Amino acid sequence: LEHAETAAKSIGADARAVQLDVTKQASIAAAAKRIRNEFGRLDVLVNNAGTSDAGKQGISHAASLDEGRAVFETNVFGVVAVTQAMLRLLGEAPAARIASVDPSSPQRALFGPVYSPSETALDAPTLAFA
């Protein structure tokens, strides 16, 4: 949260960081409620959630299916859940924006056999929300 608060301050005095767990619907709902109660709208949603299978470089069968599901749950389904929960708040803003942060190149295996595919999989719903 500290890094997010620093980034928010660099955007402007009115920017705020809100921490939540993208894999917990109650956490997402609480964040949306807090934003609605405090601000009435959401101007910018920065999707920066992510988990990785770092250290398991190589071909995709090097990671277990359970590990793959856990990464996809956070990196894809979690981001979709947060975005869906924030759409009404974004609709209240005069010029809302959604930014998805990805520190990797999905075409590189450097980030592991599941992380990069999860980031590539996130491209489709991100475009659908655009």
DOPATOR-584883 format. One record per residue (C-alpha): residue in one letter; x, y, z. Coordinates in steps of 0.02 Angstrom, whole numbers, padded with zeros to 5 digits, always signed. Example, Ala and Ser with C-alpha at 12.3 -4.5 7.8 and 13.67 -1.06 7.14 Angstrom:
2
A+00615-00225+00390 S+00684-00053+00357 
This chain:
130
L+00000+00000+00000 E+00145+00117+00036 H+00201+00117-00147 A+00023+00148-00205 E+00004+00294-00084 T+00167+00369-00149 A+00106+00349-00328 A-00061+00427-00284 K+00024+00578-00205 S+00126+00603-00363 I-00036+00610-00464 G-00112+00748-00358 A-00178+00799-00189 D-00350+00722-00221 A-00285+00550-00275 R-00304+00407-00151 A-00241+00229-00145 V-00362+00093-00090 Q-00298-00079-00042 L-00404-00233-00070 D-00390-00420-00100 V-00443-00456-00279 T-00479-00638-00235 K-00606-00593-00099 Q-00775-00526-00157 A-00808-00449+00015 S-00646-00349+00004 I-00690-00287-00170 A-00866-00238-00115 A-00798-00148+00039 A-00677-00049-00069 A-00815+00000-00190 K-00926+00053-00045 R-00786+00156+00033 I-00752+00244-00132 R-00938+00280-00159 N-00958+00346+00019 E-00801+00453+00020 F-00796+00516-00159 G-00955+00469-00251 R-00858+00417-00405 L-00697+00339-00467 D-00592+00437-00591 V-00450+00313-00617 L-00442+00126-00583 V-00265+00057-00583 N-00265-00132-00593 N-00098-00179-00517 A-00139-00345-00436 G-00029-00491-00477 T+00050-00648-00415 S+00179-00751-00503 D+00256-00920-00520 A+00429-00841-00520 G+00571-00963-00508 K+00480-01093-00611 Q+00551-01042-00777 G+00535-01154-00924 I+00396-01242-01012 S+00217-01233-00951 H+00208-01410-00884 A+00338-01362-00752 A+00199-01280-00649 S+00057-01380-00573 L-00122-01349-00626 D-00161-01286-00450 E-00020-01159-00462 G-00085-01103-00630 R-00261-01083-00564 A-00200-00980-00416 V-00105-00861-00531 F-00252-00845-00651 E-00372-00817-00505 T-00275-00662-00454 N-00205-00597-00617 V-00358-00623-00728 F-00517-00659-00632 G-00472-00544-00487 V-00440-00397-00604 V-00604-00432-00696 A-00698-00440-00530 V-00628-00273-00471 T-00661-00189-00638 Q-00841-00252-00641 A-00868-00191-00463 M-00802-00018-00505 L-00892+00011-00670 R-01037+00109-00595 L-00916+00219-00497 L-00814+00247-00654 G-00975+00293-00745 E-01000+00437-00621 A-00833+00517-00670 P-00826+00644-00812 A-00677+00559-00896 A-00643+00393-00810 R-00490+00290-00852 I-00436+00110-00820 A-00251+00068-00820 S-00186-00110-00807 V-00006-00127-00750 D+00101-00268-00818 P+00287-00266-00780 S+00325-00408-00900 S+00322-00444-01083 P+00194-00585-01100 Q+00295-00659-01242 R+00445-00693-01129 A+00466-00844-01017 L+00568-00743-00892 F+00417-00722-00778 G+00376-00908-00773 P+00267-01030-00865 V+00102-00968-00792 Y+00125-00782-00754 S+00157-00727-00934 P+00008-00825-01003 S-00102-00751-00866 E-00053-00575-00917 T-00087-00617-01099 A-00257-00688-01050 L-00298-00524-00963 D-00283-00429-01128 A-00453-00489-01193 P-00561-00431-01047 T-00460-00270-01035 L-00503-00233-01216 A-00684-00282-01186 F-00698-00154-01045 A-00622-00017-01156 
